[in-house]
Amino acid sequence: MRSVRTTTVYCALGVLALGAGTLAPAAWATPSHEETAHQPAPGAHAAAIARSAGEAARAEGVAVAAARAADQGVRWGKCPDVERLPDPVRCGTVTVPVDYADPDGETIDLTVSRLAAEGPAADHKGPLVYNPGGPGGNGMLFPLYSLVLGGTWKKLGDSYDLVGFAPRGVGRSAPVSCMDPAEYWKAPNHSPRLPSEEFKQVKNAEAAEYAAGCAERQGSRLAQLTTPNNARDLEVLRAALGQERLSYLGVSYGTYIGSVYATLFPDRVRAMVLDSVVDPSPQSVWYEANLKQSLAFEDRWNDWKSWVAEHHDTYRLGRTEKAVQRSFDKVRDRLDARPADGRVGSRELIEAYLDTGYTDDLWAVRAWALAEFRRGNSKPLVDAASHAPQRAVSAENGTAVYTTTECNDARWPRDFARWDRDNTAVAAKAPFITWENAWLNLPCAHWPHVQEEPLEVGAEPGALPPVLLLAATGDAATPYEGALELRRRLPDSVLVTERDSGTHGVGGGPNACVNHHLERYLLADVAPAEDTACTGRPAPEPVYGQPRVRAMPHALTGRPLGAVR
């Protein structure tokens, strides 16, 4: 599961998705998948041989890098102030090749954090490595989960060393940038409900400029930001931690990294939890996934409007979904005419209310802000939607990593007419974020590097230990069908479903049933005997005023980049 520019404002939409944080190629994109499925592209055989040779070279490179990391280990020390990680959390670095086909070439250092297991030594189970999503999500704050969130996270922190890291390109791990952060983060911005042809062409030109900026600023490193390389980095991290096998917890896009790791290194998996699952099928990664995501967010948006309508006596925003939508649209139009505090336009409004699709813990907060704005108090909405200047660098970095990773991972349509046609059709059913999602991903139509074929994720029966999948049926950032697809591809996996719920990232939250399965799997090494379901969490209570929002993992890491994020 999840970020666009400002004049072009690229923001946290997109599948990862998140994500944060999924499609087909230009010159190739006009025919349907069915039309091209049995028509090998010219030179396909030669390309397949080249890919096979490249994979063999990268596999050798991973072995070399992992052996070196095992020898070097991680030198843990006090965390730099910029990481905002207090004692007793410790930080270090792990060195990985930029290009695994050339392990003796250029290298980068990935930043890593750790909170040592705090329970009895007899209960210690080694490191638990975490990825929060994206692409572009930073996991360095993961050790704080045990200290701040408590509950399931505290139990895990008693038995495991909680290990977070910033993937390649993220944070201080050889950070990626595609444009000036101050320019990226400028506001206010306009998001038309029905973009004109002129507006679409402006966005297409901006996307081409953004793609060129990524290439200019990153050079040869740009092509190495891929999900398979993130999985290879995870293998090197495993070795640096001194572990024969990996215990891993991935959320949103982190599930895609995990499923790719399980495919490439099945004998290195000790335990794996994949929460809010990305559909790993090659035809879905990434263009198709983003179209499906826009449809799924519309469903969640309707859920929020329905809940607000049920509580009209509290918020006075309308007694029906349509009435609530009208209230929202009136605010949107007012912000286009006169941005709130000179900083919040319609684009920033959409960004803020996208959060209602990630978690219903924010439903009351967002309803209150909208109601207050209509009553003449703009402060709650400005606080929720404005761009804090101190976040400019991290926001631009997150979007740059999101874009480069998804654009490199798969082939995308190159013809803007295809994008226009597909997104126009989706927007007719799902107007809430469809066009913003399209603008976020459109640089991939202009990508300067050869785009890879997605890895065929999967494993033979018995190749992996049980893998625990967690998913909510109403998840918008990573629609539930993705969990079903990965369940099919990993025959030794087991799926725990949170029914009638749409919160993105279900483990460690308020659902005791989900947490029971998660804790039993990671602490007792016992997976459910079969796929099982848990009753969804109750709808939130309506609160007027500044509601108290339960601390959530994604609030610590930052909203998943990419709507997968």
C-alpha positions in Angstrom: 0.0 0.0 0.0 1.5 5.0 -0.2 2.9 10.6 -2.7 2.8 13.2 -5.4 4.4 16.6 -5.9 3.0 20.1 -5.3 2.8 22.1 -8.4 2.4 18.5 -9.2 2.1 17.6 -5.5 2.9 13.9 -5.3 1.3 12.6 -2.1 0.5 9.5 0.0 -1.9 7.7 -2.3 -0.9 4.9 -4.6 -0.6 1.3 -3.7 2.1 1.1 -1.9 -0.5 1.0 -0.3 1.5 1.4 2.4 2.1 1.4 2.0 0.9 2.8 1.8 1.7 0.4 -0.5 0.2 -2.0 -8.6 0.2 -2.5 -13.9 1.0 -2.7 -17.7 3.3 -0.9 -20.2 3.0 1.8 -22.8 4.3 0.8 -26.0 2.9 -2.5 -25.0 -0.1 -1.2 -23.2 -2.8 -0.8 -25.7 -3.7 -4.5 -26.3 -5.4 -6.3 -23.4 -3.6 -8.9 -21.3 -5.6 -11.6 -23.0 -4.7 -10.3 -26.4 -1.0 -10.5 -25.6 -0.8 -13.5 -23.3 0.2 -15.9 -26.1 2.2 -13.5 -28.2 5.9 -13.5 -27.2 7.4 -10.1 -27.6 10.3 -9.8 -30.2 13.5 -11.0 -28.6 11.6 -12.5 -25.7 13.7 -15.6 -25.6 17.0 -13.7 -25.6 15.6 -11.4 -22.9 14.6 -14.4 -20.8 18.2 -15.8 -21.1 19.6 -12.4 -20.1 17.2 -12.3 -17.1 18.2 -15.8 -16.0 21.9 -14.9 -16.2 21.3 -11.7 -14.3 19.4 -13.6 -11.6 22.3 -16.0 -11.2 24.8 -13.2 -10.8 22.6 -11.5 -8.2 22.2 -14.7 -6.3 26.0 -15.1 -6.1 26.2 -11.4 -5.1 23.8 -11.9 -2.2 25.8 -14.9 -0.9 29.0 -12.8 -1.0 27.3 -9.8 0.7 25.6 -12.0 3.3 28.9 -13.7 4.2 30.6 -10.4 4.6 27.8 -9.1 6.8 27.9 -12.2 9.0 31.6 -11.5 9.6 31.1 -7.8 10.3 27.9 -8.0 12.3 26.2 -4.8 13.5 28.1 -2.4 15.8 25.3 -1.1 18.0 25.6 2.3 19.6 23.7 5.3 20.7 21.2 6.4 18.1 21.8 9.8 16.3 19.4 12.5 17.5 17.8 12.7 14.1 16.3 9.2 14.6 14.4 10.4 17.7 15.1 7.1 19.4 15.8 7.2 23.2 17.8 4.8 25.3 17.6 1.8 25.6 17.2 1.6 21.8 20.4 1.2 19.9 21.4 1.9 16.3 23.8 0.6 13.7 24.4 0.1 10.0 24.6 -2.8 7.6 26.5 -2.5 4.3 24.9 -3.8 1.1 25.9 -3.6 -2.6 24.1 -1.1 -4.7 24.0 -3.7 -7.5 23.9 -7.4 -6.3 25.3 -8.4 -9.7 28.5 -6.5 -8.7 29.0 -7.2 -5.0 32.6 -5.7 -5.1 31.3 -2.5 -6.6 29.6 0.5 -5.0 28.0 -0.1 -1.6 25.5 1.8 0.7 24.8 1.6 4.4 21.3 0.7 5.7 20.5 2.2 9.1 19.1 -0.3 11.7 17.6 0.1 15.1 17.1 -2.5 17.9 15.5 -2.8 21.3 16.9 -5.9 23.0 14.4 -8.4 24.4 13.4 -7.3 27.9 11.9 -10.5 29.3 13.6 -13.5 30.9 16.6 -14.8 28.9 15.0 -18.3 28.7 12.2 -16.8 26.6 14.4 -14.9 24.1 13.7 -15.9 20.5 16.2 -13.7 18.6 15.5 -10.7 16.4 12.1 -9.8 14.9 12.7 -7.6 11.8 9.9 -5.2 10.8 8.9 -3.3 7.7 6.0 -0.8 8.0 5.1 -0.5 4.3 5.5 2.0 1.5 7.5 1.8 -0.7 9.2 4.5 1.2 8.2 3.6 4.8 10.9 3.9 7.5 10.9 1.2 10.1 13.5 2.8 12.4 10.8 3.6 15.0 9.7 0.0 15.4 11.5 -0.6 18.7 9.3 2.1 20.2 6.2 0.0 19.7 7.0 -2.1 22.8 7.7 1.1 24.9 4.8 3.2 23.6 2.0 0.9 22.4 2.2 -1.9 25.0 -0.2 -4.8 24.7 0.8 -7.3 22.0 3.9 -5.3 21.1 5.1 -5.4 24.7 4.7 -9.1 24.8 6.7 -9.4 21.6 9.3 -7.1 22.9 9.8 -9.3 26.0 10.8 -12.3 23.8 12.3 -10.7 20.7 14.8 -8.1 19.9 12.7 -5.6 18.0 14.6 -4.6 14.9 13.6 -1.8 12.5 15.5 -0.5 9.5 15.3 2.1 6.8 15.3 0.3 3.4 17.6 1.5 0.6 16.8 5.0 -0.4 14.8 5.8 2.8 15.8 8.2 5.6 19.6 8.0 6.1 20.0 4.8 4.0 21.5 6.5 1.0 18.4 8.7 0.6 16.7 9.2 -2.7 15.4 12.5 -4.0 13.7 13.4 -7.2 13.1 17.2 -6.7 13.7 20.1 -4.3 11.8 19.2 -1.1 10.6 22.8 -0.6 9.1 22.8 -4.1 7.6 19.4 -3.6 5.9 20.4 -0.3 4.5 23.8 -1.4 0.9 24.4 -0.7 -2.0 25.1 -1.3 -2.8 22.9 -4.3 -5.9 22.3 -6.5 -7.5 18.9 -7.0 -10.4 19.2 -9.5 -13.2 16.7 -9.3 -13.4 16.5 -13.1 -10.0 17.3 -14.5 -10.1 19.1 -17.8 -8.1 18.0 -20.8 -5.8 20.9 -20.3 -5.3 19.9 -16.6 -4.5 16.3 -17.6 -1.9 17.4 -20.1 -0.3 19.7 -17.4 -0.1 16.7 -15.1 1.3 14.5 -17.8 4.1 17.0 -18.5 4.8 17.3 -14.8 5.1 13.6 -14.5 7.6 13.5 -17.3 9.6 16.2 -15.6 9.5 14.4 -12.3 10.7 11.1 -13.9 13.6 13.0 -15.5 14.4 14.6 -12.1 14.7 11.1 -10.5 17.1 10.0 -13.2 19.2 13.1 -13.1 19.5 13.1 -9.3 20.1 9.4 -8.8 22.1 8.3 -11.9 23.0 4.6 -12.0 21.6 4.0 -8.5 18.1 4.6 -9.7 17.6 1.3 -11.4 18.6 -0.6 -8.3 15.7 0.5 -6.2 13.5 -2.5 -6.6 11.5 -4.9 -4.4 13.7 -7.9 -5.1 16.7 -5.8 -4.0 14.8 -4.9 -0.8 14.4 -8.6 -0.2 18.0 -9.2 -0.9 18.9 -6.5 1.6 16.7 -8.3 4.1 18.8 -11.4 3.6 22.0 -9.5 4.2 20.5 -8.0 7.3 19.6 -11.5 8.6 23.2 -12.5 8.2 24.5 -9.3 9.9 22.2 -10.1 12.9 23.9 -13.5 13.2 20.8 -15.5 12.5 20.6 -18.7 10.4 16.9 -18.0 9.7 14.8 -14.8 9.7 11.8 -13.9 11.8 9.9 -11.1 9.9 6.8 -9.0 10.3 5.8 -6.9 7.3 2.8 -4.7 6.9 1.3 -3.4 3.6 4.1 -3.1 1.1 6.2 -4.9 3.7 4.1 -8.0 2.8 5.3 -7.8 -0.8 8.9 -7.6 0.4 8.2 -10.6 2.6 6.6 -12.7 -0.1 9.5 -12.0 -2.5 12.0 -12.9 0.3 10.1 -16.2 0.9 10.3 -16.9 -2.8 14.0 -16.2 -3.2 15.2 -17.5 0.2 12.6 -20.1 1.5 15.2 -22.0 3.5 16.0 -18.9 5.4 12.5 -18.2 6.9 12.0 -19.1 10.5 8.7 -17.2 11.1 6.9 -14.7 8.9 3.8 -12.5 9.5 2.4 -10.6 6.6 -0.3 -8.1 7.7 -2.6 -6.4 5.1 -1.4 -8.3 2.1 -0.4 -6.9 -1.3 -1.6 -9.0 -4.3 1.8 -10.4 -5.6 0.5 -11.6 -9.0 2.6 -10.2 -11.8 -0.4 -8.9 -13.7 -1.4 -6.8 -10.6 2.0 -5.3 -9.9 1.6 -2.3 -10.0 -0.7 -0.6 -12.5 -3.7 -2.8 -12.1 -3.3 -2.8 -8.3 -3.6 1.0 -8.2 -6.8 1.0 -10.2 -8.2 -1.6 -7.8 -7.1 0.4 -4.9 -9.0 3.5 -6.0 -12.1 1.4 -6.2 -11.5 0.0 -2.7 -10.9 3.4 -1.2 -14.3 4.5 -2.6 -15.9 1.8 -0.6 -14.2 2.9 2.6 -15.0 6.5 1.9 -18.7 5.5 1.6 -18.3 3.6 4.9 -17.1 6.8 6.6 -19.9 8.9 5.1 -22.5 6.4 6.2 -21.1 6.5 9.7 -21.1 10.3 9.7 -24.7 10.3 8.5 -25.7 7.9 11.3 -24.4 10.5 13.7 -25.9 13.6 12.1 -27.1 14.7 15.5 -23.4 15.0 16.5 -21.8 16.4 13.4 -24.7 18.0 11.4 -23.1 17.0 8.1 -26.1 15.3 6.6 -28.4 12.3 7.3 -27.4 10.4 4.2 -24.2 9.5 2.4 -25.1 11.9 -0.4 -25.7 14.7 2.0 -22.4 14.1 3.7 -20.7 14.1 0.3 -22.4 17.5 -0.5 -21.0 18.9 2.8 -17.6 17.7 1.9 -17.8 19.1 -1.6 -18.9 22.5 -0.3 -15.8 22.6 1.9 -13.7 21.5 -1.1 -15.1 24.3 -3.2 -14.5 26.9 -0.5 -10.9 25.8 -0.2 -10.4 26.2 -3.9 -11.9 29.7 -3.8 -9.9 30.6 -0.6 -7.4 28.2 0.9 -7.6 27.9 4.7 -4.9 29.8 6.4 -3.3 30.3 3.0 -2.0 26.7 3.2 -4.9 24.2 2.7 -6.5 23.8 -0.6 -8.6 21.0 -2.1 -5.5 18.8 -2.7 -4.5 18.9 1.0 -8.1 18.2 2.0 -8.1 15.0 0.0 -4.8 14.0 1.5 -6.1 14.5 5.0 -9.4 12.6 4.4 -7.6 9.7 2.8 -6.7 8.7 6.3 -10.4 7.7 6.9 -9.7 4.8 4.6 -6.7 3.6 6.6 -8.3 3.5 10.0 -11.7 4.2 11.6 -9.8 5.5 14.6 -9.7 8.8 12.7 -13.3 8.9 11.7 -14.5 11.0 14.5 -11.5 13.3 14.3 -12.1 14.0 10.6 -15.9 14.5 11.0 -15.3 17.0 13.8 -12.8 19.0 11.7 -15.2 19.2 8.8 -18.1 20.2 11.0 -16.0 22.9 12.7 -14.9 24.3 9.4 -18.5 24.6 8.3 -19.2 26.5 11.6 -16.4 28.9 11.0 -13.5 27.4 12.9 -10.9 26.3 10.4 -8.1 25.4 13.0 -8.9 21.7 13.3 -8.9 21.2 9.5 -5.8 23.3 9.1 -4.0 21.3 11.8 -5.0 18.0 10.1 -4.3 19.0 6.5 -1.5 21.6 6.4 2.0 20.7 5.3 4.4 21.1 8.2 7.6 22.6 6.8 9.8 20.3 9.0 8.3 17.3 7.1 9.3 18.5 3.6 12.5 16.4 3.3 11.0 13.2 4.6 7.8 13.6 2.6 9.7 14.2 -0.6 12.1 11.3 0.1 9.1 9.0 0.8 7.5 9.8 -2.5 10.8 9.5 -4.4 11.3 6.0 -3.0 7.7 5.0 -3.7 8.0 6.2 -7.3 11.3 4.7 -8.1 10.5 1.3 -6.6 7.1 0.9 -8.3 8.3 2.3 -11.6 11.3 -0.1 -11.6 9.4 -3.2 -10.4 7.1 -3.7 -13.4 6.3 -2.5 -16.9 3.7 0.3 -17.1 1.6 1.7 -19.9 3.6 4.3 -21.8 0.6 5.8 -23.7 -1.2 8.5 -21.7 -4.4 7.7 -23.6 -4.4 4.4 -21.9 -4.1 6.0 -18.5 -6.8 8.5 -19.3 -9.2 5.8 -20.6 -8.6 3.5 -17.6 -8.8 6.2 -14.9 -11.8 7.9 -16.5 -13.6 4.6 -16.3 -12.6 4.0 -12.7 -13.3 7.6 -11.6 -16.9 7.2 -12.9 -17.4 4.7 -10.1 -14.8 5.9 -7.6 -14.2 9.7 -7.8 -12.7 10.1 -4.4 -9.0 9.4 -5.1 -8.8 8.0 -8.6 -7.2 10.9 -10.3 -4.9 11.8 -7.5 -3.7 8.1 -7.5 -3.2 8.4 -11.3 -1.1 11.6 -11.0 1.0 9.9 -8.3 1.9 7.0 -10.5 2.1 8.7 -13.8 5.9 9.3 -13.8 6.1 5.5 -14.4 4.7 6.2 -18.0 7.9 8.3 -18.6 10.4 6.1 -16.7 13.9 6.4 -18.2 15.1 2.9 -17.2 14.1 -0.6 -18.4 11.3 -1.8 -16.2 11.5 -5.4 -14.8 9.2 -8.3 -15.1 7.7 -8.8 -11.6 8.9 -11.9 -9.8 6.6 -14.9 -9.9 6.0 -15.2 -6.1 5.3 -18.7 -4.8 6.7 -21.8 -3.1 6.2 -25.5 -3.3 4.4 -27.3 -0.5 6.8 -27.9 2.4 9.4 -25.4 1.2 8.4 -22.9 3.9 7.4 -23.1 7.6 3.9 -21.9 8.2 3.5 -18.2 7.2 0.8 -16.2 9.0 -1.3 -13.9 6.9 -3.5 -11.2 8.5 -6.1 -9.3 6.5 -9.3 -7.3 6.9 -12.1 -7.8 4.4 -12.7 -4.1 3.9 -9.0 -3.0 3.6 -8.8 -0.2 1.0 -5.0 0.1 0.7 -4.4 -3.6 0.1 -7.8 -5.1 -0.9 -8.6 -8.5 0.6 -8.3 -10.4 -2.7 -4.5 -9.9 -2.4 -4.5 -12.0 0.8 -6.4 -14.8 -0.9 -4.0 -14.7 -3.9 -0.9 -15.0 -1.6 -2.6 -17.7 0.4 -2.9 -19.7 -2.8 0.7 -19.0 -3.9 2.1 -20.0 -0.5 0.5 -23.4 0.3 2.0 -23.5 3.8 0.5 -20.2 4.8 -2.6 -19.7 6.9 -4.9 -16.7 6.8 -6.6 -15.0 9.7 -9.3 -12.7 8.5 -10.8 -9.7 10.4 -14.4 -9.7 9.1 -16.4 -6.6 8.4 -13.5 -4.3 9.1 -11.4 -2.0 6.9 -8.5 -0.9 9.1 -5.2 -1.2 7.4 -2.8 -3.1 9.6 -4.8 -5.4 11.9 -2.1 -7.0 14.1 -1.4 -5.5 17.5 -4.6 -3.4 17.5 -7.7 -3.7 19.6 -8.9 -7.0 18.1 -8.1 -9.6 20.8 -8.9 -12.5 18.5 -6.4 -11.4 15.8 -3.8 -10.7 18.5 -4.3 -14.2 20.0 -3.3 -15.8 16.7 -0.4 -13.4 16.2 1.0 -13.9 19.7 0.5 -17.7 19.6 2.4 -17.8 16.3 5.3 -15.6 17.3 5.6 -16.5 21.0 4.6 -20.2 21.0 5.5 -21.1 17.4 2.0 -22.4 16.8 0.1 -21.4 13.7 -3.6 -21.8 13.4 -4.5 -25.3 12.1 -6.5 -23.8 9.3 -7.7 -20.5 7.9 -9.8 -18.7 10.5 -11.9 -15.5 10.9 -12.3 -13.0 13.7 -15.2 -10.7 14.3 -14.4 -7.2 13.2 -13.9 -4.4 15.7 -17.0 -2.3 16.7 -17.7 1.0 14.9 -16.1 4.0 16.7 -18.1 6.2 19.1 -19.0 9.7 17.8 -17.1 12.3 19.7 -17.3 16.0 19.2 -14.3 18.0 20.2 -10.7 17.0 20.0 -11.1 13.2 20.2 -8.5 11.1 21.9 -6.9 9.0 19.1 -5.5 5.6 20.1 -1.8 5.3 19.5 -1.3 3.4 16.2 1.8 1.9 14.6 1.4 4.0 11.4 1.1 7.1 13.6 4.6 6.4 14.8 6.1 5.5 11.4 4.2 8.1 9.4 1.3 7.3 7.1 2.2 4.5 4.8 3.4 6.1 1.6 1.4 5.1 -1.3 -2.1 4.2 -0.7 -0.6 0.8 0.1 1.5 2.2 2.4 
